[in-house]
Amino acid sequence: MATTHFPIRLTPLREIFGIDLRTLALFRVLLGVYVLIDLTMRARDLGAHYTDAGILPRGVQIDFLHAATWSLHLANGAAWFQALLFVLAGFAALALIAGWRTRLMTALSWALMLSVQNRNTFILSGEDNLALLMLFWAMFLPLGARYSVDAALDRTQRFSGNAYACVATAALLLQGMSMYFLSALLKTHPIWVPDGTAVHYALQLDYLVTPFALWFRQFQGIMQGLTYYVYALELVGPILMFSPVFHRTLRTVFMLAFISMHLAFLLFLEIGFFPLISIIMNLTFLPGWIWDRIGGWLRPRTDDLVAIRFDRGCDFCEKTCLLLRVFLVLPQVPVRPAQDDPELGADLERRNSWIVTIGPERLYGFDALGRLVGLSPVFFPFGWLLQRHVLERPGARFYDWVGRNRRRFSKITARCLPWRTSVAGFGPLTQALAGIFLVFITVQNISTVPRSGLSPLPEPFRAVRQALGLYQNWTMFAPYPEMTSPWPVIEGELTDGTFVDVFHRRPGLAEFDKPAAVSQLYPNYRWRKFLSNLEDRSYADGPKPLMLSYARYLCRSWADSHPQGPALSTFVIYFQIERSQPPGEPKEPETRQVWSHDCFG
């Protein structure tokens, strides 16, 4: 009896290392949203973290920077200047989300993110490194080819299909997976394998864990299983993500596995937005077949034929219609001059209005806008809002005002929203440069592996790395988790002899007892990172400019928050430190005095 063989299909390299243009559009939007969130969180401490009146004056920060490191934020130490750069970065992020001048806004977002990170390097963590790298590779990719202002105004038809593969797509995907793979290679301590106690020790870091983790760490068996799972996923997952065999299944499964791991990190650890940017990175692996499936669901909310008709010769009118089609997710809806149909052309002239046709029905003015938005498979709730009676009169007036000023708007859009008639520059030169940087980051990553033979790297290499923000060393809980958990206690005395708790800015003796949730002691994760750096560097010999800067900041901030009371005279900075113990053994905090300060000395 003959045996039937089913050949295994090998996925082409273009599909393995390519990224769907719709996935790149999602990547663009999520990157822009991430930048806005990052800016908002940083702005809460703009004065404390980025001005000369804060914890790190420019003169102190510069002493810790490599000669090739640069930052626009170091040009001026005033709060207004920092706020101006924050606003500029926010504008670039909004433009990136909309896909307006996408490549320029991507480059501007990358430059301003690198600049703000270099202004205060003592509050940075892995999320900042990864976000900067994502923006760097984004500059080499056509992020605005779909669902963007640029796509709506593109007359070149450069990107006719959704499949897209180049050196830069491979670099972006390899960059993302190298984070996990290198992290696994650096986890060399037996605490990971064979002991399986790494998650136990990670959850012993009370200054870093959530209240949920405090409850969860009673389950030793589950934590041991999670240790092996995380290690295996980081070691094997990055390889199987690029498997040519069962590619579609393996990529989807491991993409979801990595995303679920980062969602778990959100439950267990106070590590800022590292899970968020990691999830965004993993979504770059979203395959085209998923978008095809989603596209089958995202259709206009009607079975009738829909069309948009504008006044031929009105540049502003045509661009507005095309933008509405893109951002309402109605790609199948045709946009044509009304004059192509004599009857519709006459109707447009008589009513001085664009026309939206839904089957035999014709709609005009603001009513047409409300109905068109209501047909959107994504934004239809706004259509319901626009069709409310209370908006009918102001909406009609607004439409009439826009109609009367069409020529003026056409002049504005001709400058701000020009037609794209030239091919975007993502050709051989761009891809050759992407290939060079792919080799660069590969060398950088390999150099972090012990006994690789590539460390230390030559000075010119390091200079380029620092100038472009391409540094990476994925030591997440590697070779093993931290073993100490610090929290600050700052006890001070006012000029009238009153004792105060300087850290909490309240009267009375400072509290040395351990709080119920140490991680909740810190205002946010940026402060946690700075204070943990402060404690870590306090072990070093010699001058301590970081500690001195923080102490002077405490004197100033007390005076600012207590303008009518007696001034802060002296204080002592302590750190309570717990050392992690093996399962079943208790932890005992020890007190370290790291600094004493006289505000008038």
PEWO-V430955 format. One record per helix or strand of 2 or more residues. SS is the DSSP state (helix for helix, strand for strand). FROM is the first residue (numbers start at 0). LEN is the number of residues. Records with the same first field share a line. If there is no record, write none. Layout:
# PEWO-V430955
SS: FROM-LEN / FROM-LEN
This chain:
# PEWO-V430955
helix: 12-4 / 20-23 / 45-5 / 57-5 / 71-4 / 78-20 / 101-18 / 120-3 / 125-13 / 148-4 / 166-20 / 197-5 / 210-6 / 219-21 / 246-22 / 273-12 / 287-10 / 314-13 / 337-3 / 341-10 / 364-11 / 379-7 / 388-16 / 405-11 / 427-20 / 458-10 / 517-4 / 524-13 / 544-17
strand: 305-5 / 333-4 / 354-4 / 360-4 / 483-11 / 498-3 / 505-2 / 567-12 / 589-9
